[in-house]
Amino acid sequence: MYAADPARLEQALATLLGPEFVVSVAGIAPTTPAVPARPAPERGVTHDAPSLEAARRTERQVGRAALRRVADRLGERVDTDRLVLPHPRLTLTHSHGVAVAVGARGASTGIGVDLEAVRPVNPGIARLFLTAAERTRLGAAAPAGSAAPATSPDVLLRLWTVKEAVFKADTGNAGRILADYELCRPAAWSGHATRGGSRFRYRTVQLPGHLVSVAVHEERTA
Ligand SMILES: CC(C)(COP(=O)(O)OP(=O)(O)OC[C@H]1O[C@@H](n2cnc3c(N)ncnc32)[C@H](O)[C@@H]1OP(=O)(O)O)[C@@H](O)C(=O)NCCC(=O)NCCS
């Protein structure tokens, strides 16, 4: 798994995302239990509270160290340990033993990243974060007679990462929920999302065992 080889993951991700972004990836040593990640913790996996708390702390520290490396490379003079996100040029995700920090190289008014380990998710979560219009568009995009339903677990996990990345790219996200953001073409691996007059561009890339989405705030349309 890539968690054991963060340098390789970082290189792959940087190549896939292109020169617009600065990327730092850190692996979290498997000495502590993996922090259960949303959207759906694995069934039957339980951790006692103190060890889970320690794992969360470690994961957060590793993530903040990755964020510091990105900020340094961008010349952003911020205290990354205490920085409260969202931030116009910096974003962070940590999950399943991997932390990914991403920065926007140029001028930016919002950036978001989300990483999820590929795993089964409950199809019932679709209603929690997709709008009715998105679910309709996904149904229409499914090929007739397709064996895989439009909201198959794979699609849902990808869209979850997209919505989380878009949410994080919205510097005005306080009080918002994922369903406040509307994806124009949810069947596509890259595209646009809107919330009111705000517009976001996103892209999802697949790496062995992981999905990573990055979103940037684009422009105001109203
Ligand atoms: C904040 C949120 C995006 C974090 O996502 P997550 O998958 O739990 O965690 P990730 O590892 O991907 O990201 C964690 C990082 O997000 C960043 N973050 C937290 N709140 C943020 C916000 N409002 N905007 C941007 N980034 C934020 C933090 O840097 C955090 O790192 P830290 O632990 O060092 O502080 C998520 O909890 C959330 O609120 N989602 C939207 C709300 C929603 O609709 N929830 C219901 C869905 S059914």
The ligand as a Tripos MOL2 file, in Angstrom:
@<TRIPOS>MOLECULE
LIG
   48    50     1     0     0
SMALL
NO_CHARGES

@<TRIPOS>ATOM
      1 C1        -14.3080   19.5890    7.6550 C.3       1 LIG1
      2 C2        -14.4070   18.3490    6.8000 C.3       1 LIG1
      3 C3        -14.3580   18.7860    5.3420 C.3       1 LIG1
      4 C4        -13.1960   17.4500    7.1390 C.3       1 LIG1
      5 O1        -13.1670   16.3130    6.3130 O.3       1 LIG1
      6 P1        -12.6690   14.8840    6.8200 P.3       1 LIG1
      7 O2        -12.8660   13.9070    5.6980 O.co2     1 LIG1
      8 O3        -13.2890   14.5790    8.1390 O.co2     1 LIG1
      9 O4        -11.1480   15.0420    7.1260 O.3       1 LIG1
     10 P2         -9.9130   15.2620    6.1360 P.3       1 LIG1
     11 O5         -8.8110   14.4560    6.6640 O.co2     1 LIG1
     12 O6        -10.2460   15.0740    4.7170 O.co2     1 LIG1
     13 O7         -9.5740   16.8000    6.3640 O.3       1 LIG1
     14 C5         -9.1340   17.2340    7.6200 C.3       1 LIG1
     15 C6         -8.6290   18.6470    7.4510 C.3       1 LIG1
     16 O8         -9.6590   19.4510    6.8700 O.3       1 LIG1
     17 C7         -9.3680   20.7860    7.2150 C.3       1 LIG1
     18 N1        -10.6040   21.4790    7.4840 N.ar      1 LIG1
     19 C8        -11.3640   21.4180    8.5980 C.ar      1 LIG1
     20 N2        -12.4360   22.2010    8.4610 N.ar      1 LIG1
     21 C9        -12.3420   22.7710    7.2440 C.ar      1 LIG1
     22 C10       -13.1410   23.6830    6.5270 C.ar      1 LIG1
     23 N3        -14.2880   24.1710    7.0370 N.pl3     1 LIG1
     24 N4        -12.7390   24.0640    5.2920 N.ar      1 LIG1
     25 C11       -11.5950   23.5950    4.7450 C.ar      1 LIG1
     26 N5        -10.7980   22.7000    5.3670 N.ar      1 LIG1
     27 C12       -11.1770   22.3140    6.6250 C.ar      1 LIG1
     28 C13        -8.4660   20.7670    8.4340 C.3       1 LIG1
     29 O9         -7.2140   21.2300    8.0500 O.3       1 LIG1
     30 C14        -8.3350   19.3010    8.7500 C.3       1 LIG1
     31 O10        -7.0150   19.0040    9.1520 O.3       1 LIG1
     32 P3         -6.6080   19.0760   10.7180 P.3       1 LIG1
     33 O11        -7.1080   17.8120   11.3220 O.co2     1 LIG1
     34 O12        -5.1420   19.1920   10.7160 O.co2     1 LIG1
     35 O13        -7.2600   20.2950   11.2890 O.co2     1 LIG1
     36 C15       -15.7060   17.5740    7.0660 C.3       1 LIG1
     37 O14       -15.7220   17.1370    8.3730 O.3       1 LIG1
     38 C16       -16.9600   18.3900    6.8090 C.2       1 LIG1
     39 O15       -17.3450   19.2030    7.6010 O.2       1 LIG1
     40 N6        -17.6110   18.1920    5.6600 N.am      1 LIG1
     41 C17       -18.7230   19.0010    5.1770 C.3       1 LIG1
     42 C18       -19.9400   19.0640    6.0580 C.3       1 LIG1
     43 C19       -21.0080   18.0640    5.6700 C.2       1 LIG1
     44 O16       -21.7740   18.2250    4.7570 O.2       1 LIG1
     45 N7        -21.0950   17.0140    6.4540 N.am      1 LIG1
     46 C20       -22.1440   16.0260    6.2920 C.3       1 LIG1
     47 C21       -21.8680   15.0870    5.1920 C.3       1 LIG1
     48 S1        -23.0930   13.8260    5.1160 S.3       1 LIG1
@<TRIPOS>BOND
     1     1     2 1
     2     2     3 1
     3     2     4 1
     4     2    36 1
     5     4     5 1
     6     5     6 1
     7     6     7 2
     8     6     8 1
     9     6     9 1
    10     9    10 1
    11    10    11 2
    12    10    12 1
    13    10    13 1
    14    13    14 1
    15    14    15 1
    16    15    16 1
    17    15    30 1
    18    16    17 1
    19    17    18 1
    20    17    28 1
    21    18    19 ar
    22    18    27 ar
    23    19    20 ar
    24    20    21 ar
    25    21    22 ar
    26    21    27 ar
    27    22    23 1
    28    22    24 ar
    29    24    25 ar
    30    25    26 ar
    31    26    27 ar
    32    28    29 1
    33    28    30 1
    34    30    31 1
    35    31    32 1
    36    32    33 2
    37    32    34 1
    38    32    35 1
    39    36    37 1
    40    36    38 1
    41    38    39 2
    42    38    40 1
    43    40    41 1
    44    41    42 1
    45    42    43 1
    46    43    44 2
    47    43    45 1
    48    45    46 1
    49    46    47 1
    50    47    48 1
@<TRIPOS>SUBSTRUCTURE
     1 LIG1         1 GROUP 0 **** ****
